[in-house]
Amino acid sequence: MDHEPERISVDAESVTITWTDGVSTVVSGDRLRSSCPCAECREHESQVRAIIQIGNRSSIADAQLIGGYAIRFTFGDGHADGLYPHGILRQLAE
């Protein structure tokens, strides 16, 4: 069984999650943005995305819980299409 978040704290730089197994993880906004799972980001080659950098691209402007399984982040560049399931968030912190 996957571990579930017990507490989620989001600021402009990162998301910190304390899991039900007691582990606490931190994922930076930059790592979240560069790992966006949405179709648009997955289609583009990472090299192309690296060229189109906006200053605050990876800052976290907002976060919404989606059901009981994911978080949707809005980033400084306005991008908000990716849903980050809890399991992905745990993997990104490793």
Secondary structure, 3 states (H helix, E strand, C coil): CCCCEEEEEECCCEEEEEECCCCEEEEEHHHHHHCCCCHHHHHCCHHHHHHCCCCCCCCEEEEEEECCCEEEEEECCCCCCCEEEHHHHHHHCC
